[in-house]
């Protein structure tokens, strides 16, 4: 596996980083088709709000409707500290992120989260096959 620890990014790592950047931009733009475009049809996602587990692209996309139904949600979505590791046909990325959430009174409560994304290269193209979102347990 290639590693950023050496400071040299492989072509696969750069492709995965580009995919992540397109996905984040799609979320911010609420572009559902662009969000779908980067995912495998059998995506498995573990999320923070229910449902905690979603299998398949339609179930995954349904979770975005809850996110997009909230005010000021997508524009504040972002990732930082993205680290990518890629082999010939499997890779993963880890990062921390932030998005807006709101309490019952409508006051913004920034939500910080962790994200791990699993990738497979299918027919020469990297696809997201797994997402795991988590928050710090108090």
C-alpha angles and dihedrals in degrees: 000000000000119000138203088215087083090050093236118113118207122223088254092053091050091049091051091049089052090050091051091049091051091048093051090048090050091052092049090049092044086233101162095184092053090048090052093046095072097048134086117239090244097050115160115206131185108198139182101237119049133310086057092190127039124181122195133020097274092052090046092051091048089063090061091061090067090049094047092047091069123086119255092004113128101038092062094049112117145144132219137180091034112183121186130196119183136181126183096289107356130060144156139202132202128197146146121242147184135214135162122265127176134220124225091275091054095252115145115251110185111229117212117197144172121236132196117183125193121207136193126190105232120182089347095307129103113239131185107243100166138025124184116189120185141167132207113275113230 
